[in-house]
Amino acid sequence: MTMDPEAARDTQPALLAIDGPVATITLNRPGVLNAIDVAMAAALERLALQIEERADIRVLVIRGSGTGFCAGGDVSHFTAEPEQLEAFIRELLGHYGAFLQTLRRMPQLVLTSVHGAAAGAGFSLAFMGDMTIAADTTRFTPAYHKLGVSPDGGGTIGLVEALGPRRALHVFLAQGSFDAAQAAAYGLATAVVPADDLSDRTMDLARRLAMNSRETIEHTKRLVHRSAHAAMADQLDAERDALLACMRSDTFRTAVKRFRASS
């Protein structure tokens, strides 16, 4: 007896859909608020690598199925014996860390689309994309200090880049949770939209971003993410090299011809 393809798809911990230049990864464990286990982490690593190699994809959307974005790591494993728990965490974060590194390295823009609860590693993931769009009903909860642990899942990368060390320390150690409006005020959320409109508004933004050329997206993303750690002279050299690389593209030559014709 073979499983129905749709039923088999429903059991996969992460799903990939492609619509023209926009790819969407959906965290797919809605029964546990998309809590991340080893199977999901491995699936995310694999799917991100597939997208990175696709020259036709310019934007990756990451979203959660069901009533929330992601509740963080799967706490059902946290009661294991210390040796078993350490092995689980090492395996989980090995796959998950590779996934996050691919998100940062890939030439595509990464847009996280967040609704419901974003807690723990889900909180960190919400801000590991290049941009974040959130439903107005979203609750962001760091949660780590409540369990007596330090942040993981890229939290000390994405959050610190957006807020700086002082505000990030306050969020991680003194703040319980905050809503989407506060996330926007902090500069963490690029846009906040009505919950019922999140899916449509996410795709509208993704398609608008995908109208940029692949070269423009790739080089701008790389320049922005390296700027905080690069010496000024090195960053200016990188800007020059990226500009020249873009100018070698058919997109640039076509745009110049169109501009000259219109003027």
PEURFEN-V900049 format. One record per residue. N is the residue number from 0. RES is the residue in three letters. SS is DSSP state (a for helix, b for strand, c for the rest). Layout:
BEGIN
N_RES_SS + N_RES_SS
END
This chain:
BEGIN
0_MET_c + 1_THR_c + 2_MET_c + 3_ASP_c + 4_PRO_a + 5_GLU_a + 6_ALA_a + 7_ALA_a + 8_ARG_a + 9_ASP_a + 10_THR_c + 11_GLN_c + 12_PRO_c + 13_ALA_b + 14_LEU_b + 15_LEU_b + 16_ALA_b + 17_ILE_b + 18_ASP_b + 19_GLY_c + 20_PRO_c + 21_VAL_b + 22_ALA_b + 23_THR_b + 24_ILE_b + 25_THR_b + 26_LEU_b + 27_ASN_c + 28_ARG_c + 29_PRO_a + 30_GLY_a + 31_VAL_a + 32_LEU_c + 33_ASN_c + 34_ALA_c + 35_ILE_b + 36_ASP_c + 37_VAL_a + 38_ALA_a + 39_MET_a + 40_ALA_a + 41_ALA_a + 42_ALA_a + 43_LEU_a + 44_GLU_a + 45_ARG_a + 46_LEU_a + 47_ALA_a + 48_LEU_a + 49_GLN_a + 50_ILE_a + 51_GLU_a + 52_GLU_c + 53_ARG_c + 54_ALA_c + 55_ASP_c + 56_ILE_c + 57_ARG_c + 58_VAL_b + 59_LEU_b + 60_VAL_b + 61_ILE_b + 62_ARG_b + 63_GLY_b + 64_SER_c + 65_GLY_c + 66_THR_c + 67_GLY_c + 68_PHE_c + 69_CYS_b + 70_ALA_c + 71_GLY_c + 72_GLY_b + 73_ASP_c + 74_VAL_a + 75_SER_a + 76_HIS_a + 77_PHE_c + 78_THR_c + 79_ALA_c + 80_GLU_c + 81_PRO_a + 82_GLU_a + 83_GLN_a + 84_LEU_a + 85_GLU_a + 86_ALA_a + 87_PHE_a + 88_ILE_a + 89_ARG_a + 90_GLU_a + 91_LEU_a + 92_LEU_a + 93_GLY_a + 94_HIS_a + 95_TYR_a + 96_GLY_a + 97_ALA_a + 98_PHE_a + 99_LEU_a + 100_GLN_a + 101_THR_a + 102_LEU_a + 103_ARG_a + 104_ARG_a + 105_MET_c + 106_PRO_c + 107_GLN_c + 108_LEU_b + 109_VAL_b + 110_LEU_b + 111_THR_b + 112_SER_b + 113_VAL_b + 114_HIS_c + 115_GLY_c + 116_ALA_b + 117_ALA_b + 118_ALA_b + 119_GLY_c + 120_ALA_a + 121_GLY_a + 122_PHE_a + 123_SER_a + 124_LEU_a + 125_ALA_a + 126_PHE_c + 127_MET_c + 128_GLY_c + 129_ASP_c + 130_MET_b + 131_THR_b + 132_ILE_b + 133_ALA_b + 134_ALA_b + 135_ASP_c + 136_THR_c + 137_THR_c + 138_ARG_b + 139_PHE_b + 140_THR_b + 141_PRO_c + 142_ALA_c + 143_TYR_a + 144_HIS_a + 145_LYS_a + 146_LEU_a + 147_GLY_c + 148_VAL_c + 149_SER_c + 150_PRO_c + 151_ASP_c + 152_GLY_c + 153_GLY_c + 154_GLY_a + 155_THR_a + 156_ILE_a + 157_GLY_a + 158_LEU_a + 159_VAL_a + 160_GLU_a + 161_ALA_a + 162_LEU_a + 163_GLY_c + 164_PRO_a + 165_ARG_a + 166_ARG_a + 167_ALA_a + 168_LEU_a + 169_HIS_a + 170_VAL_a + 171_PHE_a + 172_LEU_a + 173_ALA_a + 174_GLN_c + 175_GLY_c + 176_SER_c + 177_PHE_b + 178_ASP_b + 179_ALA_a + 180_ALA_a + 181_GLN_a + 182_ALA_a + 183_ALA_a + 184_ALA_a + 185_TYR_a + 186_GLY_c + 187_LEU_c + 188_ALA_c + 189_THR_c + 190_ALA_b + 191_VAL_b + 192_VAL_b + 193_PRO_c + 194_ALA_a + 195_ASP_a + 196_ASP_a + 197_LEU_a + 198_SER_a + 199_ASP_a + 200_ARG_a + 201_THR_a + 202_MET_a + 203_ASP_a + 204_LEU_a + 205_ALA_a + 206_ARG_a + 207_ARG_a + 208_LEU_a + 209_ALA_a + 210_MET_c + 211_ASN_c + 212_SER_c + 213_ARG_a + 214_GLU_a + 215_THR_a + 216_ILE_a + 217_GLU_a + 218_HIS_a + 219_THR_a + 220_LYS_a + 221_ARG_a + 222_LEU_a + 223_VAL_a + 224_HIS_a + 225_ARG_a + 226_SER_a + 227_ALA_a + 228_HIS_a + 229_ALA_c + 230_ALA_c + 231_MET_a + 232_ALA_a + 233_ASP_a + 234_GLN_a + 235_LEU_a + 236_ASP_a + 237_ALA_a + 238_GLU_a + 239_ARG_a + 240_ASP_a + 241_ALA_a + 242_LEU_a + 243_LEU_a + 244_ALA_a + 245_CYS_a + 246_MET_a + 247_ARG_c + 248_SER_c + 249_ASP_a + 250_THR_a + 251_PHE_a + 252_ARG_a + 253_THR_a + 254_ALA_a + 255_VAL_a + 256_LYS_a + 257_ARG_a + 258_PHE_a + 259_ARG_a + 260_ALA_a + 261_SER_a + 262_SER_c
END
